[in-house]
Amino acid sequence: MLLTATVAAALTAAGIAHRASRTDDRVVWTHVGSLGYEVYLPAGYDTSGLRYPVVYFLHGLPAGSKTFQLFGWLDEAMDATSHPAILVIPQAASGSNTDPEYLGRWETAIAGDVPRAVDAHYRTIASRSGRAIVGLSAGGYGAMHLALAHLSEFSAVESWSGYFHPTDPTGAYPLDLGSKQKNAAANVHEQFAKIEARLDELPLYIAFYVGRDDPTGSFVAENEQLNQELSAAGVAHVFRLYPGGHQQSLWAAEAPAWLTLALNHLAPAR
C-alpha cells in the first residue's frame, strides 16, 4: 500500500513519540562518580507485569559524556527482534576522560554499579541468565573484557567491529597499563586462556564480527586471530567477516539479527 507523504510523516512522528515514551534517562552514583545511562523498554512494559532480560550495550571510544544518548537506531533494532527485552546504554566517557577503555573504575561501574541500579529500578531477570553485554568498536573490546572478567554476571557477549586488547585513542597501538600482570588481565586472548575451564560451569554465548574492509588498526587480523584461538581450544563461538568497513551502516544492518542471537541465549521474559 502506498502512503501519502503526509500520512507517512505522521506515522514516522508517531513512531518516534512512541519510542520516546519508552526511553528513560537515569543517573546513578558509581565508582567513577555520577554516571548516566539510557534505558529503552520493550513494548507493553508498563502493563505486562513481566520480568525481562537486559542487553547492556557499550559504545565506541573516544567519546563525549553524552554519546550514550545517540543510539536511536538500536531502539529500532530491538523492536525488530522477536524477544521483548530491556536495552541499557551506559555512559562510558567523561569530559576529562574521553577514552577510559572500560578499565579500572569504569569497569567496576559498568559491570557492577549500573546493573545493580537497573535491577533495582526495573523488572529485570536479575541474574546472569538474563544479561547480555554487547558493544561496537572499543565497546566490543569492553564487552568481551567485562564478560570474561565478570563471568558470573553475563551469559552472552558480542563484539561488533571490536578489538581484543586495550589500545590508544587511534586504535592502532597497544595501551601499556604499567605492568605485565595488568596488561595480561586486560587482554582478551589471555583472559580466554585463563577462564576456559570455567566455561563448562558458566556457559557463555560468544559472538563477534568485523567488516573485511575495516581500516582501523589491525582489527580484522585480531578478530581472525581470536576465531582461530577459540576454534583450536574447542570453545563454541560465532565469527563472521562481513563486507564493509568501520561504519554505522554495517552495525545498523546487522543489529536486529545479532541482537536476536544474543537474546536467543538469555532467559525469556516471564
Sine and cosine of phi, psi and omega as CSV:
sin_phi,cos_phi,sin_psi,cos_psi,sin_omega,cos_omega
0.00,0.00,0.74,-0.68,0.04,-1.00
-0.99,0.11,0.64,-0.76,0.05,-1.00
-0.95,-0.33,0.62,-0.79,0.13,-0.99
-0.94,0.34,0.34,-0.94,0.00,-1.00
-0.86,0.50,-0.61,0.80,-0.02,-1.00
-0.91,0.40,-0.72,0.70,0.00,-1.00
-0.91,0.42,-0.69,0.72,0.00,-1.00
-0.87,0.49,-0.68,0.74,0.02,-1.00
-0.90,0.43,-0.63,0.78,0.00,-1.00
-0.91,0.42,-0.66,0.75,0.02,-1.00
-0.91,0.41,-0.64,0.77,0.03,-1.00
-0.89,0.46,-0.70,0.71,0.03,-1.00
-0.88,0.47,-0.64,0.77,0.01,-1.00
-0.90,0.43,-0.64,0.77,0.02,-1.00
-0.90,0.43,-0.66,0.75,0.03,-1.00
-0.90,0.44,-0.70,0.72,0.00,-1.00
-0.90,0.44,-0.64,0.77,0.00,-1.00
-0.90,0.44,-0.69,0.73,0.02,-1.00
-0.91,0.42,-0.63,0.77,0.00,-1.00
-0.88,0.47,-0.57,0.82,-0.01,-1.00
-0.93,0.36,-0.27,0.96,0.00,-1.00
-0.96,-0.27,0.20,0.98,-0.02,-1.00
-0.94,-0.35,0.78,-0.63,0.08,-1.00
-0.89,-0.46,0.69,-0.73,0.17,-0.98
-0.94,-0.33,0.86,-0.51,-0.09,-1.00
-0.80,-0.60,0.24,-0.97,0.04,-1.00
-0.74,-0.67,0.67,-0.74,0.03,-1.00
-0.74,-0.68,0.54,-0.84,0.08,-1.00
-0.99,0.11,0.82,-0.57,-0.11,-0.99
-0.75,-0.66,-0.12,-0.99,0.04,-1.00
-0.91,0.40,-0.25,0.97,0.09,-1.00
-0.95,-0.30,0.24,0.97,-0.04,-1.00
1.00,-0.07,-0.45,-0.89,-0.03,-1.00
-0.93,0.37,0.81,-0.58,-0.09,-1.00
-0.74,-0.67,0.76,-0.65,0.03,-1.00
-1.00,0.03,0.41,-0.91,0.16,-0.99
-0.45,-0.89,0.53,-0.85,-0.01,-1.00
-0.95,-0.32,0.68,-0.73,-0.03,-1.00
-0.88,-0.48,0.76,-0.65,0.10,-0.99
-0.90,-0.43,0.88,-0.47,-0.10,-0.99
-1.00,-0.04,0.51,-0.86,0.02,-1.00
-0.95,0.30,0.39,-0.92,0.06,-1.00
-0.84,0.54,0.69,-0.72,0.03,-1.00
1.00,0.09,0.05,1.00,-0.04,-1.00
-0.83,0.55,-0.68,0.73,-0.12,-0.99
-0.89,0.46,-0.46,0.89,-0.12,-0.99
-0.89,-0.45,-0.17,0.99,-0.15,-0.99
-0.97,0.26,-0.58,0.82,-0.11,-0.99
0.97,0.26,0.04,1.00,-0.04,-1.00
-0.99,0.12,0.35,-0.94,0.20,-0.98
-0.98,-0.18,0.61,-0.79,-0.17,-0.99
-0.85,-0.53,0.51,-0.86,0.20,-0.98
-0.93,0.36,0.33,-0.94,-0.07,-1.00
-0.80,-0.61,0.73,-0.69,0.16,-0.99
-0.97,-0.25,0.87,-0.49,0.11,-0.99
-1.00,-0.07,0.82,-0.57,-0.07,-1.00
-0.90,-0.44,0.81,-0.59,-0.04,-1.00
-0.96,-0.29,0.80,-0.60,-0.05,-1.00
-1.00,0.07,0.11,-0.99,-0.02,-1.00
-0.97,0.23,0.22,-0.98,0.00,-1.00
-0.70,-0.71,0.37,-0.93,-0.10,0.99
-0.88,0.47,0.39,-0.92,-0.06,-1.00
-0.44,-0.90,0.22,-0.98,0.09,-1.00
-1.00,-0.05,0.09,-1.00,-0.05,-1.00
-0.95,0.31,-0.24,0.97,-0.01,-1.00
-0.93,-0.36,0.12,0.99,-0.06,-1.00
-0.85,0.52,-0.54,0.84,-0.04,-1.00
-0.88,0.47,-0.24,0.97,-0.02,-1.00
-1.00,-0.06,0.15,0.99,-0.15,-0.99
-0.93,-0.36,0.52,0.85,-0.12,-0.99
-0.84,-0.54,0.74,0.67,0.04,-1.00
-0.86,0.51,-0.50,0.87,0.01,-1.00
-0.91,0.43,-0.41,0.91,0.08,-1.00
-0.95,0.30,-0.56,0.83,0.08,-1.00
-0.85,0.53,-0.71,0.70,0.01,-1.00
-0.89,0.45,-0.62,0.78,0.02,-1.00
-0.91,0.41,-0.64,0.77,0.05,-1.00
-0.88,0.47,-0.66,0.75,0.01,-1.00
-0.91,0.41,-0.42,0.91,-0.03,-1.00
-0.99,0.15,-0.20,0.98,0.07,-1.00
-0.99,0.16,0.27,-0.96,0.03,-1.00
-0.99,-0.11,0.21,0.98,-0.06,-1.00
-0.87,-0.49,0.95,-0.33,0.08,-1.00
-0.90,0.43,0.79,-0.61,-0.07,-1.00
-0.40,-0.92,0.27,-0.96,0.05,-1.00
-0.99,-0.12,0.70,-0.71,0.08,-1.00
-0.96,-0.29,0.77,-0.64,0.03,-1.00
-0.81,-0.58,0.81,-0.59,0.05,-1.00
-0.87,-0.49,0.95,-0.30,-0.02,-1.00
-1.00,0.08,0.47,-0.88,0.18,-0.98
-0.88,0.48,0.73,-0.69,-0.08,-1.00
-0.79,-0.61,0.24,0.97,0.02,-1.00
-0.38,-0.93,0.28,-0.96,0.04,-1.00
-0.71,-0.70,0.11,-0.99,0.01,-1.00
-0.88,0.47,-0.52,0.86,-0.02,-1.00
-1.00,-0.07,-0.18,0.98,-0.01,-1.00
-0.57,-0.82,1.00,-0.01,-0.10,-1.00
-1.00,0.08,-0.13,0.99,-0.06,-1.00
-0.58,-0.82,0.91,0.42,-0.04,-1.00
-0.98,0.20,-0.08,1.00,0.09,-1.00
0.86,0.51,0.36,0.93,0.04,-1.00
0.86,0.51,0.57,0.82,-0.04,-1.00
-0.89,-0.46,0.23,-0.97,0.09,-1.00
0.88,0.47,-0.74,-0.67,-0.03,-1.00
-0.90,0.43,-0.48,0.88,0.04,-1.00
-0.92,0.40,-0.62,0.79,0.06,-1.00
-0.86,0.50,-0.75,0.66,-0.01,-1.00
-0.88,0.48,-0.66,0.75,-0.02,-1.00
-0.90,0.44,-0.72,0.69,-0.14,-0.99
-0.99,0.14,-0.57,0.82,0.00,-1.00
-1.00,0.09,-0.35,0.94,-0.07,-1.00
-0.85,-0.52,-0.86,0.52,-0.10,-0.99
-0.90,0.44,-0.71,0.71,-0.05,-1.00
-0.92,0.38,-0.76,0.66,0.05,-1.00
-0.85,0.53,-0.61,0.80,0.03,-1.00
-0.89,0.45,-0.66,0.75,0.01,-1.00
-0.91,0.41,-0.68,0.74,0.00,-1.00
-0.89,0.45,-0.71,0.71,0.02,-1.00
-0.88,0.47,-0.53,0.85,-0.02,-1.00
-0.97,0.25,-0.48,0.88,-0.12,-0.99
-0.98,-0.22,-0.32,0.95,-0.10,-1.00
-0.77,-0.63,0.33,-0.94,0.04,-1.00
-0.99,0.14,1.00,0.03,-0.02,-1.00
-0.95,-0.30,0.30,-0.96,0.27,-0.96
-1.00,0.08,0.99,-0.15,-0.25,-0.97
-1.00,0.06,0.87,0.49,0.05,-1.00
-0.42,-0.91,0.16,-0.99,-0.03,-1.00
-0.87,0.49,-0.47,0.88,-0.01,-1.00
-0.91,0.42,-0.29,0.96,0.00,-1.00
-0.93,-0.36,0.26,0.97,-0.04,-1.00
-0.78,-0.63,0.75,-0.66,0.19,-0.98
-0.87,-0.50,0.49,-0.87,0.10,-1.00
-0.80,-0.61,0.80,-0.60,-0.13,-0.99
-0.73,-0.68,0.56,-0.83,0.05,-1.00
-0.42,-0.91,0.34,-0.94,0.06,-1.00
-0.87,-0.49,0.57,-0.82,-0.01,-1.00
0.83,0.56,-0.84,-0.54,0.05,-1.00
-0.86,0.51,-0.51,0.86,0.07,-1.00
-0.92,0.39,-0.47,0.88,0.09,-1.00
-0.91,0.41,-0.67,0.74,0.12,-0.99
-0.88,0.48,-0.75,0.67,-0.02,-1.00
-0.84,0.53,-0.68,0.74,-0.01,-1.00
-0.88,0.47,-0.73,0.68,0.00,-1.00
-0.89,0.45,-0.73,0.69,-0.02,-1.00
-0.88,0.47,-0.72,0.69,-0.04,-1.00
-0.93,0.38,-0.63,0.77,0.01,-1.00
-0.88,0.47,-0.65,0.76,-0.02,-1.00
-0.97,0.24,-0.60,0.80,0.01,-1.00
-0.97,0.26,-0.36,0.93,-0.03,-1.00
-0.76,-0.65,0.86,0.52,-0.12,-0.99
-0.89,0.46,-0.45,0.90,0.00,-1.00
-0.98,0.21,-0.09,1.00,-0.07,-1.00
-0.98,-0.22,-0.45,0.89,-0.12,-0.99
-0.75,-0.66,0.59,-0.81,0.02,-1.00
-0.90,-0.43,0.03,1.00,0.07,-1.00
-0.52,-0.85,0.62,-0.79,0.01,-1.00
-0.60,-0.80,0.65,-0.76,0.08,-1.00
-0.68,-0.73,0.62,-0.79,0.12,-0.99
-0.87,-0.48,0.82,-0.57,0.05,-1.00
-0.95,-0.31,0.93,-0.37,0.01,-1.00
0.83,0.56,0.64,0.77,-0.03,-1.00
-0.99,-0.15,-0.12,-0.99,0.09,-1.00
-0.71,-0.70,0.02,-1.00,-0.22,-0.98
-0.71,-0.71,0.43,0.91,0.19,-0.98
-0.46,-0.89,0.47,-0.88,-0.03,-1.00
-0.88,0.48,0.64,-0.76,0.01,-1.00
-0.78,-0.62,0.22,-0.98,0.13,-0.99
-0.96,0.29,0.10,-0.99,-0.07,-1.00
-0.86,0.52,-0.37,0.93,0.02,-1.00
-0.98,0.18,-0.32,0.95,-0.08,-1.00
0.99,0.16,-0.01,1.00,-0.10,-0.99
-0.99,-0.11,-0.36,0.93,-0.11,-0.99
-0.79,-0.61,0.63,-0.78,0.02,-1.00
-0.91,0.41,0.50,-0.86,0.01,-1.00
-0.99,-0.14,0.84,-0.54,0.03,-1.00
-1.00,0.07,0.88,-0.48,-0.04,-1.00
-1.00,0.00,0.04,1.00,0.14,-0.99
0.95,-0.32,-0.23,0.97,0.05,-1.00
-0.36,-0.93,0.38,-0.93,0.04,-1.00
-0.88,0.47,-0.61,0.79,-0.02,-1.00
-0.91,0.42,-0.72,0.70,0.01,-1.00
-0.92,0.39,-0.65,0.76,0.02,-1.00
-0.89,0.46,-0.66,0.75,0.00,-1.00
-0.92,0.39,-0.64,0.77,-0.04,-1.00
-0.92,0.40,-0.39,0.92,-0.02,-1.00
-0.98,-0.21,0.07,1.00,-0.04,-1.00
-0.99,-0.16,0.89,-0.45,-0.10,-1.00
-0.88,0.48,-0.62,0.79,0.02,-1.00
-0.84,0.54,-0.72,0.69,-0.02,-1.00
-0.96,0.28,-0.53,0.85,0.07,-1.00
-0.88,0.48,-0.71,0.70,0.01,-1.00
-0.87,0.50,-0.68,0.74,-0.01,-1.00
-0.87,0.50,-0.56,0.83,-0.06,-1.00
-0.99,0.14,-0.51,0.86,-0.11,-0.99
-0.96,-0.26,0.09,1.00,-0.08,-1.00
-0.79,0.61,-0.71,0.71,-0.03,-1.00
-0.90,0.44,-0.50,0.86,-0.03,-1.00
-0.96,0.29,-0.29,0.96,-0.03,-1.00
-0.93,0.37,-0.34,0.94,0.10,-0.99
-0.94,0.35,-0.62,0.78,-0.01,-1.00
-0.98,0.18,-0.62,0.78,-0.04,-1.00
-0.81,-0.58,0.99,0.16,-0.04,-1.00
-0.85,0.53,0.63,-0.78,-0.02,-1.00
-0.76,-0.65,0.85,-0.53,0.13,-0.99
-0.96,0.27,0.83,-0.56,-0.11,-0.99
-0.84,-0.54,0.81,-0.58,0.02,-1.00
-0.53,-0.85,0.59,-0.81,0.01,-1.00
-0.40,-0.92,0.49,-0.87,0.06,-1.00
-0.57,-0.82,0.25,-0.97,0.06,-1.00
-0.45,-0.89,0.50,-0.87,0.10,-0.99
-0.97,0.22,0.70,-0.71,-0.09,-1.00
-0.92,0.40,-0.31,0.95,0.04,-1.00
-0.98,-0.22,0.32,0.95,0.00,-1.00
-0.86,0.51,0.86,-0.51,-0.06,-1.00
-1.00,0.01,0.04,1.00,-0.18,-0.98
-1.00,0.04,0.97,-0.24,0.04,-1.00
0.83,0.56,-0.72,-0.70,-0.02,-1.00
-0.91,-0.41,0.64,0.77,-0.10,-1.00
-0.87,0.49,-0.67,0.74,-0.02,-1.00
-0.88,0.47,-0.75,0.66,-0.02,-1.00
-0.88,0.48,-0.64,0.77,-0.04,-1.00
-0.95,0.30,-0.58,0.82,0.10,-1.00
-0.90,0.44,-0.67,0.74,0.03,-1.00
-0.91,0.41,-0.60,0.80,0.05,-1.00
-0.88,0.48,-0.73,0.68,-0.01,-1.00
-0.90,0.43,-0.63,0.77,0.06,-1.00
-0.84,0.54,-0.71,0.70,0.00,-1.00
-0.91,0.41,-0.65,0.76,-0.01,-1.00
-0.90,0.43,-0.71,0.71,-0.02,-1.00
-0.93,0.36,-0.61,0.79,0.04,-1.00
-0.90,0.45,-0.69,0.72,-0.01,-1.00
-0.90,0.43,-0.55,0.84,-0.01,-1.00
-1.00,0.08,-0.07,1.00,-0.01,-1.00
0.96,0.29,0.41,0.91,0.02,-1.00
-1.00,0.02,0.87,-0.49,-0.01,-1.00
-0.89,0.46,0.71,-0.71,0.00,-1.00
-0.27,-0.96,0.18,-0.98,0.09,-1.00
-0.87,-0.50,0.76,-0.65,0.08,-1.00
-0.72,-0.70,0.69,-0.72,0.04,-1.00
-0.70,-0.72,0.61,-0.79,0.11,-0.99
-0.91,-0.42,0.92,-0.39,-0.12,-0.99
-0.96,-0.27,0.42,-0.91,0.21,-0.98
-0.89,0.46,0.60,-0.80,0.05,-1.00
0.85,-0.53,0.07,-1.00,-0.06,-1.00
-0.90,-0.44,-0.53,-0.85,-0.01,-1.00
-0.99,-0.11,0.98,0.18,-0.22,-0.98
-0.51,-0.86,0.48,-0.88,-0.05,-1.00
-0.89,0.45,-0.50,0.86,-0.01,-1.00
-0.86,0.50,-0.61,0.79,0.06,-1.00
-0.93,0.37,-0.75,0.66,-0.06,-1.00
-0.89,0.45,-0.67,0.74,-0.02,-1.00
-0.92,0.38,-0.62,0.79,-0.01,-1.00
-0.92,0.40,-0.61,0.79,-0.05,-1.00
-1.00,0.01,-0.24,0.97,-0.14,-0.99
-0.84,0.55,-0.74,0.67,-0.02,-1.00
-0.86,0.51,-0.68,0.73,-0.02,-1.00
-0.93,0.37,-0.66,0.75,-0.06,-1.00
-0.97,0.23,-0.55,0.84,0.12,-0.99
-0.91,0.41,-0.62,0.79,0.06,-1.00
-0.88,0.47,-0.68,0.73,0.03,-1.00
-0.85,0.52,-0.72,0.69,0.01,-1.00
-0.89,0.46,-0.71,0.70,-0.05,-1.00
-0.93,0.37,-0.45,0.90,0.08,-1.00
-0.86,0.51,-0.40,0.92,-0.07,-1.00
-0.97,-0.24,0.18,0.98,0.08,-1.00
-0.94,-0.34,0.36,-0.93,0.13,-0.99
-0.89,0.46,0.69,-0.73,0.00,-1.00
-0.97,0.24,0.29,-0.96,0.07,-1.00
-0.81,0.58,0.62,-0.79,-0.08,-1.00
-0.50,-0.87,0.00,0.00,0.00,0.00
